[in-house]
Amino acid sequence: MSERLKDLFLREGIEFFSVLDFEKMKIANQRLASSIGFTPRSVIVFLVPYFVDVPENISVYAASYDYHIVIKDISSRLTSEIKKLFPEGAFSSFTDHS
């Protein structure tokens, strides 16, 4: 399993990811956790390289795309591919607030 996942993440330029046991997670937002319609057994977390070349006359926060959008796009692609690898599974993705 990990080699198949590793290939997917590397295609997105992501080197670091891990599969964690959901039972060990702290739920930050129970409303969001309940909204997915199933009880997860595991969580995949990953680090996204997010460097922006900043022009001299613009603040760093204003020079890049909103990382929520960037990560949502990456997560959507990864979720779609993971569903193909594990068609019997149920999947959902969230960005940093859950």
C-alpha positions as CSV (number, residue, x, y, z in Angstrom):
1,M,0.0,0.0,0.0
2,S,2.6,2.5,1.0
3,E,4.5,2.2,-2.3
4,R,1.3,2.8,-4.3
5,L,0.5,5.9,-2.2
6,K,4.1,7.1,-2.4
7,D,3.9,7.2,-6.2
8,L,0.7,9.2,-6.1
9,F,2.2,11.8,-3.7
10,L,5.5,12.1,-5.6
11,R,3.5,12.8,-8.8
12,E,2.2,15.9,-6.9
13,G,5.6,16.9,-5.7
14,I,4.9,15.8,-2.1
15,E,7.7,13.9,-0.4
16,F,6.3,13.6,3.1
17,F,3.0,11.9,4.0
18,S,1.9,9.4,6.6
19,V,-1.1,7.2,7.2
20,L,-2.3,7.5,10.8
21,D,-4.9,5.6,12.9
22,F,-8.0,7.8,13.2
23,E,-8.7,6.5,16.7
24,K,-5.6,8.4,17.9
25,M,-6.6,11.7,16.3
26,K,-8.0,14.7,18.2
27,I,-11.1,16.0,16.6
28,A,-10.8,19.8,16.3
29,N,-14.3,20.3,14.7
30,Q,-16.8,17.6,15.5
31,R,-19.4,19.2,13.1
32,L,-17.0,18.6,10.2
33,A,-16.1,15.2,11.3
34,S,-19.8,14.2,11.5
35,S,-20.6,15.7,8.1
36,I,-18.7,13.1,6.1
37,G,-21.2,10.4,6.7
38,F,-18.9,7.6,7.7
39,T,-16.5,6.8,10.5
40,P,-12.9,6.9,9.3
41,R,-10.4,4.2,10.2
42,S,-7.3,6.2,9.1
43,V,-6.1,9.6,8.2
44,I,-3.5,10.5,5.5
45,V,-1.6,13.7,6.4
46,F,0.9,15.3,4.1
47,L,3.2,18.3,3.8
48,V,2.8,20.6,0.8
49,P,5.8,22.6,-0.5
50,Y,4.5,26.1,-0.8
51,F,7.2,28.6,-1.7
52,V,6.3,31.8,-3.4
53,D,8.7,34.1,-5.1
54,V,7.7,37.5,-3.7
55,P,8.0,40.7,-5.7
56,E,9.8,43.4,-3.7
57,N,6.7,45.7,-3.5
58,I,4.1,43.2,-2.4
59,S,3.5,41.6,1.0
60,V,4.2,37.9,1.2
61,Y,0.6,37.1,2.1
62,A,-0.7,38.8,-1.0
63,A,1.8,37.4,-3.4
64,S,0.6,33.8,-3.6
65,Y,-2.5,31.8,-4.2
66,D,-4.6,31.0,-1.1
67,Y,-3.1,27.8,0.2
68,H,-6.6,26.5,1.0
69,I,-7.3,26.5,-2.7
70,V,-4.0,25.0,-3.7
71,I,-4.4,22.2,-1.1
72,K,-8.0,21.6,-2.1
73,D,-6.9,21.1,-5.7
74,I,-4.1,18.7,-4.7
75,S,-6.4,16.8,-2.3
76,S,-9.1,16.4,-4.9
77,R,-6.6,14.9,-7.4
78,L,-5.1,12.6,-4.7
79,T,-8.5,11.5,-3.4
80,S,-9.6,10.6,-6.9
81,E,-6.5,8.5,-7.4
82,I,-6.7,6.9,-4.0
83,K,-10.3,5.9,-4.7
84,K,-9.1,4.1,-7.8
85,L,-6.5,2.2,-5.7
86,F,-9.0,1.3,-3.0
87,P,-12.4,1.2,-4.6
88,E,-14.0,-0.4,-1.5
89,G,-13.1,2.6,0.7
90,A,-14.8,5.8,1.5
91,F,-12.8,9.0,1.4
92,S,-13.1,12.7,2.2
93,S,-10.5,15.5,2.4
94,F,-10.1,18.6,4.6
95,T,-7.5,21.4,4.8
96,D,-6.0,22.4,8.1
97,H,-9.2,23.4,10.0
98,S,-10.4,19.9,10.8
